[in-house]
């Protein structure tokens, strides 16, 4: 008997109980959306589930972990940081009240600036979406069920020179 993909992968659950499920479900919300600012919120939900970010830890920790999971060369770190920073700034502007919200009518005839604004948001969403999908693909390819971040503290073996 065919139970459908959802039942086979997630056991029929409708609530993401694991980080992987939360990331996939967030990505599905993006797929249902109109690729607007709320899509970026869902993308960050997926990123934070995949890359195990802590409260207050934003782009820096995520970039370091992405570099490892995605097997990116160090030469791409600057561009990845810029991309994630742009996405994060848009997310933060929306969450914290700085986003220039579009009127619900969404009429380009009344305000032609909407076209450029929507195109910019769409391009950001496309990039973010691709990064989320690539991250999930890499988890599958590497046969990882997720990530665990361990902090290590070591003693300093000699005093630092006076500066």
QUIPE-V220400 format. One record per residue. N is the residue number from 1. RES is the residue in three letters. SS is DSSP state (H for helix, E for strand, - for the rest). D_FIRST is the distance of its C-alpha to the first C-alpha in Angstrom with 1 decimal. Layout:
<<N | RES | SS | D_FIRST> <N | RES | SS | D_FIRST>>
This chain:
<<1 | UNK | - | 0.0> <2 | UNK | - | 3.8> <3 | UNK | - | 6.3> <4 | UNK | - | 9.3> <5 | UNK | H | 12.1> <6 | UNK | H | 13.9> <7 | UNK | H | 11.5> <8 | UNK | H | 11.2> <9 | UNK | H | 15.0> <10 | UNK | H | 16.5> <11 | UNK | - | 14.4> <12 | UNK | - | 14.2> <13 | UNK | - | 18.0> <14 | UNK | - | 20.3> <15 | UNK | - | 23.3> <16 | UNK | - | 24.2> <17 | UNK | - | 25.1> <18 | UNK | - | 25.9> <19 | UNK | H | 28.3> <20 | UNK | H | 25.7> <21 | UNK | H | 23.5> <22 | UNK | H | 26.6> <23 | UNK | H | 27.6> <24 | UNK | H | 24.4> <25 | UNK | H | 24.3> <26 | UNK | H | 28.0> <27 | UNK | H | 27.4> <28 | UNK | H | 24.9> <29 | UNK | H | 27.7> <30 | UNK | H | 30.0> <31 | UNK | H | 27.6> <32 | UNK | H | 27.8> <33 | UNK | - | 31.6> <34 | UNK | - | 34.5> <35 | UNK | - | 35.6> <36 | UNK | - | 38.4> <37 | UNK | H | 40.0> <38 | UNK | H | 37.2> <39 | UNK | H | 34.9> <40 | UNK | H | 37.4> <41 | UNK | H | 36.9> <42 | UNK | H | 33.1> <43 | UNK | H | 33.9> <44 | UNK | H | 36.2> <45 | UNK | H | 33.7> <46 | UNK | H | 31.4> <47 | UNK | H | 34.5> <48 | UNK | H | 35.6> <49 | UNK | H | 32.3> <50 | UNK | H | 32.0> <51 | UNK | - | 35.7> <52 | UNK | - | 36.3> <53 | UNK | - | 39.4> <54 | UNK | - | 41.7> <55 | UNK | - | 43.4> <56 | UNK | - | 46.4> <57 | UNK | - | 45.1> <58 | UNK | - | 44.5> <59 | UNK | H | 44.6> <60 | UNK | H | 46.5> <61 | UNK | H | 44.1> <62 | UNK | H | 41.1> <63 | UNK | H | 42.9> <64 | UNK | H | 43.7> <65 | UNK | H | 40.1> <66 | UNK | H | 38.8> <67 | UNK | H | 41.4> <68 | UNK | H | 39.9> <69 | UNK | H | 36.2> <70 | UNK | - | 36.8> <71 | UNK | - | 39.3> <72 | UNK | - | 41.8> <73 | UNK | - | 45.5> <74 | UNK | H | 48.1> <75 | UNK | H | 49.5> <76 | UNK | H | 46.6> <77 | UNK | H | 47.0> <78 | UNK | H | 49.5> <79 | UNK | H | 47.5> <80 | UNK | H | 44.3> <81 | UNK | H | 46.4> <82 | UNK | H | 47.9> <83 | UNK | H | 44.5> <84 | UNK | H | 43.1> <85 | UNK | H | 46.4> <86 | UNK | H | 46.3> <87 | UNK | H | 42.8> <88 | UNK | H | 43.8> <89 | UNK | H | 47.0> <90 | UNK | H | 45.1> <91 | UNK | H | 42.7> <92 | UNK | H | 45.7> <93 | UNK | H | 47.7> <94 | UNK | H | 45.0> <95 | UNK | H | 44.4> <96 | UNK | H | 48.1> <97 | UNK | - | 49.5> <98 | UNK | - | 51.0> <99 | UNK | - | 48.6> <100 | UNK | - | 50.1> <101 | UNK | - | 47.7> <102 | UNK | - | 47.2> <103 | UNK | - | 48.0> <104 | UNK | - | 44.9> <105 | UNK | - | 46.3> <106 | UNK | - | 45.8> <107 | UNK | - | 48.4> <108 | UNK | - | 49.7> <109 | UNK | - | 52.4> <110 | UNK | - | 53.8> <111 | UNK | - | 53.5> <112 | UNK | - | 53.0> <113 | UNK | H | 52.5> <114 | UNK | H | 48.9> <115 | UNK | H | 47.9> <116 | UNK | H | 49.0> <117 | UNK | H | 47.7> <118 | UNK | H | 44.2> <119 | UNK | H | 44.3> <120 | UNK | H | 45.4> <121 | UNK | H | 42.5> <122 | UNK | H | 40.0> <123 | UNK | H | 41.3> <124 | UNK | H | 41.1> <125 | UNK | H | 37.5> <126 | UNK | H | 36.6> <127 | UNK | H | 38.2> <128 | UNK | H | 36.7> <129 | UNK | H | 33.2> <130 | UNK | H | 33.6> <131 | UNK | H | 34.8> <132 | UNK | H | 31.9> <133 | UNK | H | 29.4> <134 | UNK | H | 31.6> <135 | UNK | H | 31.7> <136 | UNK | H | 27.9> <137 | UNK | H | 27.7> <138 | UNK | H | 30.5> <139 | UNK | H | 28.8> <140 | UNK | H | 25.8> <141 | UNK | H | 28.2> <142 | UNK | - | 30.2> <143 | UNK | - | 27.3> <144 | UNK | - | 28.9> <145 | UNK | - | 27.0> <146 | UNK | - | 30.0> <147 | UNK | - | 33.8> <148 | UNK | - | 36.3> <149 | UNK | - | 39.9> <150 | UNK | - | 42.6> <151 | UNK | - | 46.2> <152 | UNK | - | 48.9> <153 | UNK | - | 52.5> <154 | UNK | - | 55.2> <155 | UNK | - | 58.9> <156 | UNK | - | 61.5> <157 | UNK | - | 63.6> <158 | UNK | - | 66.7> <159 | UNK | - | 68.2> <160 | UNK | - | 67.8> <161 | UNK | - | 70.9> <162 | UNK | - | 72.9> <163 | UNK | - | 72.2>>
